[in-house]
Amino acid sequence: MSSDLADLNARPLPSWYDAAKFGIFIHWGLWAIPAFAARLGSITDAVKADYDRAMAMIPYTEWYANAIKVAGTPSAQFHQQTYGDAPYEAFREPFLDGLKAWDPTAWAEVFRDAGAGYVVLVTKHHDGFCLWPSGICNPNQPDWSSGRDLVAELASAVRSAGLRFGVYYSGGMDWTFNRRPMKTIADVIGSKPGGAYPAYAEAQIRELIERYHPSVLWNDISWPTGQSRLNALFADYYRAVPEGVVNDRWLTNGLAGRLVKFAPARRILDWGIKRRLRSRPQSLEGIVPAPVPHSDFRTPEYARFPEIQAKKWEATRGMSHSFGFNRRDGEADYAAAETLLCDFIDGVSKNGNLLLNVGPEPSGHIPEPQLRCLRFFGDWLRANGEAIFATHPWIRAETSTADGLPVRFTHKGENLYLVILGACPGRRITVRNLDVSGAATRLGDGAPVRLVKDGPDLILELPSTVAGFAPAFRIAHA
């Protein structure tokens, strides 16, 4: 594989990734010990409500090490009351000591049974702590990695369960190299470390590739080297893992990125962002990274694309407002499994995958509300997965029933699939503005369905009342 950008971009997307549709993200680290974050709602809510401290007020518990640096925040107050003057580093030993009960094989079985095709583990988040015994020395924080190879153990378990394994790496941020507290979006953009960090990050990514051959190389925030050096890294990765894929969060530094390292430039950028929020508050919903010179897929976070996309994408989110485990999350803090499933089906109809996050407790136990959601996904996909796996977007993504329920389309070969996003009482379903014909079948039980044309609409006449949520149908030779 050449490092020429045109050659990288001409490489076709590996078919396994498009076919898989559903992956599991895992945020698990030292932050799971305090498991605390401010509660202003979603990350978008936090930015809108308290912009000047937004990055210390977001609901992501994995940002705890930054939040406690900002005086007066709920996290700083909680830390002082609970742990006194203990530094964040004090969580290292309790976290590692708690791993005795962790069973990676049990995790892999849960993910497989949920219908996932791949798993992406956070190997190093912004706190810089590595979940593998890295041979690359951190010059600012020695022994800042796990002696136990958690990455290798999970990779082996996941692959034994028949799933692909990928790694997340925080390339654009490492708080052991830049310890300045971050409060605003401009602080985040300007926080990418220089000095020894670019070589350190590249060496660690190459170590992850060499040791674990990840099928997904998922970088976060941005990337600290120049573009040509990054292109060479991509080429080497594709040679090592011919069916590997990379995401879109590899933005390298241009002039604007270098300028925003300076406080005056950050103040100007923050002023512009706040002005935009006042005039167009709806313009910020979730996170949608900007396009980069090369990627295999895009990664909207707590957001989705509203239309079919030509380029493959992957929605990523937690089941609650946080990725990392938050001990204060109750049932009401978790999105309903039905909502998450509908969002997933909607994304698939528009050329998207879903990377749904699991945030385990320090011991490795996955909280029951998260397990319950995964079981819900697994039950639905076992009955209806034909309408999801290895499908492609149809000529349009959506319509609705006469009762106002959303309908989503996918197709595979000569089969058209309809999924109704809700519960459908009765034995007649009118689908608006649909003109197709063929042999129709209800997935799950294989019951035949009669199709009746009604003006511009199509009526599905069923042999029995539809049971369950989000029924799916196949129309052959459509």
C-alpha positions in Angstrom: 0.0 0.0 0.0 1.4 3.4 -1.1 1.4 6.4 1.3 0.2 8.6 -1.6 -3.0 10.2 -0.5 -4.8 9.3 -3.8 -3.9 5.7 -3.4 -5.1 5.7 0.2 -8.4 7.2 -0.8 -8.8 4.7 -3.7 -8.7 1.8 -1.3 -12.2 0.2 -1.1 -13.9 -0.1 2.3 -13.4 -3.6 3.6 -16.7 -5.4 3.2 -16.7 -6.9 6.8 -17.0 -3.4 8.3 -20.0 -2.4 6.2 -21.7 -5.7 6.7 -21.2 -5.7 10.5 -23.4 -2.6 11.2 -23.1 -2.9 15.0 -20.1 -2.6 17.2 -19.3 -2.2 20.9 -17.2 0.6 22.3 -15.6 0.1 25.8 -14.6 3.1 28.0 -12.9 1.5 31.0 -10.1 3.1 33.1 -9.1 4.8 36.2 -12.0 7.3 36.1 -14.3 4.3 36.9 -13.1 4.5 40.5 -14.6 8.0 41.3 -17.2 7.5 38.5 -18.4 11.1 38.8 -19.3 14.0 36.5 -21.4 17.1 36.6 -25.1 16.6 35.7 -26.2 19.3 33.2 -27.7 16.8 30.7 -25.9 15.9 27.5 -22.5 17.2 26.3 -24.5 19.7 24.1 -26.5 20.8 27.1 -23.3 21.4 29.1 -21.7 23.5 26.4 -24.8 25.6 26.0 -25.4 26.1 29.7 -21.9 26.8 31.0 -19.6 27.5 28.1 -16.8 29.1 30.1 -16.4 25.9 32.1 -18.0 23.5 29.6 -15.1 21.0 29.3 -15.1 20.6 33.1 -18.9 20.3 33.2 -19.6 17.7 30.5 -21.2 14.5 31.7 -18.3 12.3 30.5 -16.8 10.7 33.7 -13.6 9.8 31.7 -12.9 13.6 31.7 -12.7 13.5 35.6 -8.9 14.2 35.7 -9.5 17.5 33.9 -12.7 18.4 35.7 -11.1 18.3 39.2 -8.5 20.9 38.1 -11.2 23.5 37.7 -12.0 25.0 41.1 -15.7 25.2 42.0 -16.9 22.5 39.6 -19.0 19.7 41.0 -16.2 17.3 40.2 -13.6 19.3 42.1 -15.9 19.6 45.1 -16.7 15.9 45.1 -13.0 15.0 44.8 -12.1 17.2 47.8 -14.9 15.9 49.9 -14.2 12.2 49.0 -10.5 11.9 48.4 -9.1 15.1 49.9 -5.8 16.1 48.3 -5.1 12.7 46.7 -4.0 13.1 43.1 -5.8 11.4 40.2 -2.8 9.1 40.0 -3.9 7.5 43.3 -6.6 5.7 41.4 -4.1 3.5 39.5 -3.6 0.9 42.2 -7.2 0.5 43.2 -8.2 0.1 39.6 -5.5 -2.6 38.9 -6.3 -4.4 42.2 -9.9 -4.6 41.2 -9.2 -6.6 38.0 -9.1 -9.9 39.8 -12.8 -10.5 39.0 -12.7 -9.4 35.4 -13.6 -12.0 32.9 -12.9 -10.9 29.3 -14.5 -14.1 27.9 -17.8 -13.3 29.6 -17.7 -9.8 28.0 -17.0 -11.3 24.6 -20.0 -13.6 24.9 -22.3 -10.8 26.0 -21.2 -8.7 23.0 -21.6 -11.6 20.5 -25.0 -12.4 21.9 -26.0 -8.8 21.4 -25.4 -9.1 17.7 -22.2 -7.0 17.6 -19.7 -7.7 14.9 -16.7 -5.9 16.3 -15.5 -4.4 19.6 -13.3 -1.3 20.1 -11.5 -0.9 23.4 -10.2 2.4 24.7 -6.5 1.6 25.2 -5.4 5.1 26.2 -7.8 7.9 26.9 -6.9 11.6 27.6 -5.5 10.8 31.0 -2.7 9.0 29.2 -3.0 5.7 31.2 -2.4 2.7 29.0 -4.3 -0.6 29.4 -1.3 -2.5 28.0 2.3 -2.8 29.3 3.7 -0.3 26.7 7.3 -0.5 25.9 7.3 3.2 25.0 8.3 5.2 28.0 6.2 8.2 29.0 8.8 10.8 29.8 6.4 12.8 32.0 4.8 10.0 34.0 6.8 6.8 34.4 4.9 3.5 35.1 1.7 5.0 33.7 0.4 1.8 32.2 -1.0 -1.6 33.2 1.4 -4.4 33.9 -1.3 -6.8 33.0 -2.1 -6.8 29.2 -5.8 -6.0 29.2 -5.7 -5.3 25.5 -4.3 -8.7 24.6 -6.7 -10.5 26.9 -9.8 -8.9 25.5 -8.5 -9.2 21.9 -8.1 -12.9 22.4 -11.5 -13.3 24.0 -13.3 -11.2 21.3 -11.7 -13.1 18.4 -12.5 -16.4 20.0 -16.1 -15.3 20.1 -15.9 -14.7 16.3 -15.8 -10.9 16.5 -13.4 -8.4 15.1 -11.2 -6.4 17.6 -10.3 -2.7 17.4 -8.4 -0.2 19.4 -9.2 3.4 20.4 -6.3 5.8 21.1 -6.4 9.4 22.2 -3.9 10.9 19.8 -4.9 14.5 20.0 -4.9 14.8 23.8 -2.8 13.5 26.6 -2.9 15.2 30.0 0.5 13.8 31.1 2.0 15.9 28.3 -0.2 19.0 28.6 -1.5 19.5 32.2 -3.2 22.8 31.6 -6.9 22.7 32.7 -9.3 22.8 29.8 -12.5 24.8 30.2 -13.7 25.7 26.7 -13.8 24.3 23.2 -10.9 26.5 22.2 -8.9 25.0 25.1 -9.5 21.6 23.7 -8.5 22.6 20.1 -5.3 24.2 21.4 -4.3 21.4 23.8 -2.6 19.1 21.4 0.9 18.5 22.9 4.0 19.2 20.9 7.6 18.5 21.9 8.2 14.8 22.5 4.5 13.9 22.2 4.2 13.4 18.4 6.9 10.8 18.4 5.5 9.2 21.5 2.0 8.9 20.1 3.2 7.5 16.8 5.4 5.0 18.6 2.5 3.8 20.7 0.1 3.5 17.8 2.7 1.5 15.9 3.1 -0.7 19.0 -0.6 -1.3 19.1 -0.6 -2.3 15.5 2.4 -4.6 15.8 1.1 -6.4 18.9 -2.6 -6.6 18.4 -3.3 -6.2 14.6 -6.5 -4.3 15.3 -9.2 -4.4 12.6 -10.3 -0.9 13.6 -7.8 1.9 14.3 -10.0 4.5 16.1 -8.1 7.8 16.9 -9.7 10.6 18.9 -9.6 14.4 18.8 -6.8 14.9 16.3 -3.3 13.8 15.4 0.0 15.5 16.4 2.2 14.7 13.4 2.1 16.2 9.9 -0.1 14.8 7.1 2.6 13.1 5.1 3.9 11.3 8.2 0.3 10.3 9.0 -0.2 9.0 5.5 2.9 6.7 5.9 1.4 5.4 9.1 -1.9 4.6 7.4 0.0 2.8 4.6 2.0 0.7 7.1 -1.2 -0.1 9.0 -3.0 -1.3 5.9 0.0 -3.5 5.0 0.0 -5.0 8.5 -3.8 -5.4 8.6 -5.1 -5.6 5.0 -8.8 -5.5 6.1 -8.3 -2.7 8.7 -10.2 0.5 8.8 -9.4 4.0 10.2 -11.9 6.6 11.4 -12.0 10.3 10.7 -10.5 11.9 13.8 -7.0 12.4 12.5 -6.9 16.1 11.8 -3.3 17.3 11.6 -2.1 20.8 12.6 -2.6 23.6 10.0 -1.9 27.2 10.7 -5.1 27.7 12.6 -4.2 24.7 14.8 -0.9 26.2 15.6 -2.3 29.7 16.3 -4.9 28.4 18.8 -2.2 27.2 21.1 -1.8 30.9 22.1 -4.2 32.4 24.6 -5.3 35.4 22.5 -6.3 33.2 19.6 -8.2 30.9 22.0 -10.1 33.9 23.3 -11.1 35.0 19.8 -12.2 31.5 18.9 -14.3 31.2 22.1 -15.9 34.5 21.4 -16.9 33.3 18.0 -18.3 30.1 19.3 -20.3 31.8 22.0 -21.7 34.3 19.5 -22.8 31.4 17.2 -24.4 29.6 20.1 -26.4 32.7 21.0 -27.6 33.3 17.4 -28.0 29.6 16.3 -28.2 27.4 19.4 -29.5 24.5 17.2 -26.2 24.5 15.2 -24.5 22.5 18.0 -26.1 19.1 18.6 -23.6 16.4 19.5 -20.2 16.3 17.8 -19.6 15.9 14.1 -15.9 15.9 13.2 -14.8 17.8 10.2 -13.8 15.8 7.1 -10.1 14.9 6.9 -7.8 14.1 3.9 -8.2 10.3 4.5 -10.6 8.1 6.5 -12.6 5.0 5.9 -15.7 6.2 7.9 -17.0 9.3 9.7 -17.9 9.3 13.4 -20.7 11.6 14.6 -20.9 11.5 18.4 -24.3 11.7 20.1 -25.5 12.7 16.7 -26.6 11.1 13.4 -26.8 12.1 9.8 -30.4 12.9 8.6 -29.9 11.7 5.1 -28.3 8.8 3.2 -24.5 9.4 3.1 -22.3 8.4 0.2 -19.4 7.9 2.7 -19.7 5.2 5.3 -20.3 6.5 8.9 -20.5 5.2 12.4 -22.7 6.8 15.1 -21.1 6.6 18.5 -22.7 7.2 21.9 -23.1 5.9 25.4 -26.3 4.4 26.7 -26.5 7.4 29.1 -24.9 10.8 28.8 -21.5 9.4 29.7 -19.2 6.9 28.0 -17.4 6.0 31.3 -19.2 4.4 34.2 -21.1 7.0 36.3 -22.2 5.6 39.6 -25.0 8.1 39.9 -26.7 6.9 36.7 -30.1 5.5 37.5 -32.7 4.0 35.3 -34.0 7.4 34.2 -30.5 8.4 33.0 -30.3 5.6 30.5 -31.8 6.0 27.0 -34.6 3.5 26.4 -33.4 0.4 24.6 -36.2 1.0 22.1 -34.9 4.5 21.4 -31.4 3.2 20.8 -32.6 0.4 18.6 -34.7 2.9 16.4 -31.7 5.2 16.1 -29.6 2.2 15.1 -32.0 1.1 12.4 -32.3 4.7 11.2 -28.5 4.9 10.9 -28.3 1.6 8.9 -30.9 2.9 6.4 -28.6 5.9 5.8 -25.3 4.0 5.4 -24.3 4.1 9.0 -23.1 1.7 11.7 -23.6 2.0 15.4 -20.7 1.9 17.9 -22.7 1.6 21.2 -20.6 2.2 24.3 -20.4 0.0 27.4 -19.0 1.7 30.5 -17.9 -1.1 33.0 -17.5 -0.7 36.7 -13.9 -0.9 38.1 -14.2 -4.6 38.6 -15.2 -5.1 35.0 -18.9 -5.7 35.9 -21.2 -4.2 33.3 -24.1 -2.4 34.9 -27.4 -4.2 34.6 -29.2 -1.4 32.6 -26.5 -1.7 30.0 -26.7 -5.5 30.0 -30.5 -5.3 29.6 -30.1 -3.0 26.6 -27.6 -5.4 25.0 -30.0 -8.3 25.5 -32.8 -6.3 23.9 -30.6 -5.7 20.8 -29.6 -9.3 20.7 -33.2 -10.6 20.9 -34.3 -8.2 18.1 -31.4 -8.9 15.8 -31.8 -12.7 16.1 -35.3 -12.3 14.8 -34.8 -9.4 12.3 -31.0 -9.2 11.6 -31.6 -10.2 8.0 -32.9 -6.6 7.5 -29.7 -5.2 9.0 -26.6 -7.2 8.4 -24.8 -6.9 5.0 -27.6 -4.6 3.7 -27.2 -1.4 1.9 -29.3 1.8 1.7 -32.2 1.7 -0.7 -33.1 4.5 -3.2 -34.6 6.3 -0.1 -34.3 5.8 3.6 -37.7 6.4 5.0 -41.4 7.0 5.0 -44.1 6.5 7.6 -47.3 4.5 8.2 -50.7 6.0 8.0 -50.6 6.0 11.8 -47.5 8.1 11.8 -44.9 5.5 12.8 -41.5 5.9 11.1 -40.5 3.3 8.5 -37.0 2.6 7.4 -35.7 0.8 4.3 -32.7 -1.3 3.6 -32.0 -3.7 0.7 -29.8 -6.7 -0.1 -29.7 -8.3 -3.6 -33.3 -8.3 -4.9 -34.8 -8.0 -1.4 -36.3 -4.8 0.0 -36.6 -4.7 3.8 -39.0 -2.5 5.7 -38.7 -1.9 9.5 -41.4 -0.1 11.3 -40.0 1.9 14.2 -42.6 1.1 16.9 -45.3 -1.3 17.9 -48.0 -2.1 15.4 -51.4 -3.1 16.6 -53.7 -4.8 14.3 -53.3 -6.9 11.1 -53.2 -4.1 8.4 -50.4 -1.7 8.1 -50.6 1.1 5.6 -47.1 2.3 4.4 -47.3 5.7 2.8 -45.9 6.5 -0.7 -44.6 3.1 -1.4 -45.0 1.4 -4.8 -43.3 -2.0 -4.8 -44.5 -5.6 -5.4 -43.2 -9.1 -4.8 -43.5 -11.9 -2.3 -43.6 -10.4 1.2 -42.6 -12.1 4.4 -42.6 -11.1 8.1 -39.2 -11.7 9.5 -38.9 -13.5 12.8 -41.7 -16.1 12.2 -41.6 -16.2 8.4 -45.3 -15.5 8.1 -46.5 -14.6 4.6 -47.8 -11.0 4.1 -50.2 -9.9 1.4 -49.5 -6.7 -0.4 -52.4 -4.5 -1.5 -52.0 -1.3 -3.6 -54.0 1.6 -2.3 -53.3 4.7 -4.4 -49.8 5.9 -3.7 -49.7 3.7 -0.6 -49.0 0.0 0.1 -51.0 -2.0 2.6 -49.4 -5.0 4.4 -52.1 -7.5 5.3 -50.8 -9.8 8.0 -52.0 -13.3 9.0 -51.9 -12.3 12.7 -51.4 -9.3 14.9 -47.8 -8.1 15.0 -46.1 -9.0 18.2 -43.1 -7.2 19.6 -41.3 -3.9 18.8 -40.1 -2.8 15.4 -41.3 -5.6 13.1 -39.4 -6.1 9.9 -40.6 -7.4 6.6 -38.9 -8.7 3.4 -40.3 -8.1 -0.1 -38.5 -10.3 -2.6 -37.9 -9.2 -6.1 -38.9 -5.7 -5.3 
